[in-house]
Amino acid sequence: MSKATTELQSRMAHFEGQLQELYSQLQSQRNSTSMVPSNIKIRLPVPFSGQASMCSTFFSQLSLYFAGNLGYDTGDKKILLATSCLTGPAYAYMEPFLGKLTAPANEKPEVLTNYQVFVDTITAAFGDSDPTMSAELALRLLEQCCTRITVQGQSS
């Protein structure tokens, strides 16, 4: 074996060792930065029937579930789970699309493949059409009761 070949083999072995070390560091970093410990169970969202005031809550609960269950890493998987949590009018709205679930990817409607399109579609159909007005109304409907304040010996 020539000196150049021996030197190349030595360098290759050195680089393979460095590569393995970097791979190990990456794996340990992935394991240490996992968002949710494996022993935490995150429950499914409350089923969504189409009530406008619950639409935002439904998608917030789904986000928490997906963050804690990393197996939902594609739009298809997220949409399948989210659709299984629909009931009543919300489920009926999605039902015509469900016949295409097993179709080839290029024949599926985008609402079954793109999670953001799914969210936008359900929100447009069932979400609060004016969340600012709804929040203002909710604030106006709040009542303070049963509070007695005493100021300098006087009660009000």
N, C-alpha and C positions, 0 to 999 in steps of 0.2 A: 504494500500500500504506500502511496506517495505521501509526502509530508503535507501537501495541499489537501489531499483527501482526508487525512487524519484531522487536520485543522478544521475542515468543513464539518466533519462528523462531530467534533467536539463542540463547535458553535451551535450546531443543530440541537444537540443534547442540552446545551445550556438554554437555548431559546424554548425548547419544549418544556424544560423545568420552569422557566419564567411564565410561560403560557399556562401551565397547570396551576402555578401559584396564583396568578391573576384570576383564573377561573374559580379557584377555591375562595378567594376573597370576594368575588362577585356573588357566589352562592351564599356565603355567610352574611353578606350585606343584604341580600334579598330576604333572607330568613329573619334578620334582625329588624328590618324596616317594614315588616308585614303590618298592615293597618289594624287588623283585628286578631287578637290571639285566637288560636283554634278552639279554645274551650268556651268561647262566648257564642251563644246561640241567639241569632237575631230573628225575630218572628216575621212572618209574612205580613204584608200590609192588610189593613182592614179591607174587606171586599168593597169595591167601588161600583155603585149602582147608577151613577150619572148625576148625583146631586152636585150642583155647581159649587157649593161652598166646601165640598170635600175633595174637589179635583186636585188642588195644589197639595193638600195633605197626602193624598194617595201617591202622587209622584215623589214627594219627599220621603215617604215610607219605603217606596221602591228603591230610591237612591241609597238609603241606609242598608236595605237588604242586599243590594248588589255590592256595596262596599264591604260587607261582612261575609259574603259568599262569592269568592273570586272566580268560581266556575261559570258565572254569568258574564262571560267576556266577549260575547258577540251580540249584535243587535237581534239576531234570530232568537237566541236563548232568552234575552231580556223581554222581548215581545211575547214569547210563548208564556213565560211566567206571568207577565203583567196581564195578558189576556185571560189567563186562568183565574185571575183575581177579580175579573169583571162580573157583574150580575145585572139583572134587570135590563133597563134600556141601554146601558153602556155595552153589555154583552150582545144584545140584539143588534146594536149598531155595527159591531165587529163581525157578527156571524156570517154575513155574505162573503167576507174575505177568507174565512177559515177553510173553505173548500179548496183554496189554493195553497194551503200549508205544505202539502207534499209535492207540489209542482216543482219542476226544475227552477233553479235560482233565477234564471233570466225571464221566467214567466210569472214570477210572484209579484204582486203589487208592492210598491215601495213601503207601504204601511206595515208590511210583514217582514221587511228586511232591514229597514233603517229605523233605529230606535227613536231618533229625534223626530222623524216624520210621524211615527206612531204617537209620541207625546204631543206634538203639534196638532195632529188630527183629533185626538181625544179631547184636548184642551179647547180646540175650536168648537167642537160639538157640545161639550158638557161643562167647560170651565166657566168661571165667573166672567161675564162680559164686561163688567166695570168694577174691578177689584177696589179701586180708590173709593168709589161711591159706596160700595158695600162696607168698607172699613169705616167710613164716616158715619154711616147709618148705625153700625154696631156700636160705635162710640156714643152716639146720641141716645141709644137705647140703654146704655149702662146707667144704673141707678146706684146712688149711695144711700144706704139705709142704716138705721139703727146706730148712728154715730152721734154721740153727744159730746160737744166740745165745751169746756169751761174756760172762760177767759176772764181773768181778774175777778173771780168770785161770781161771775154771771154765767148762767148756762144758756146755751142756745139750742 
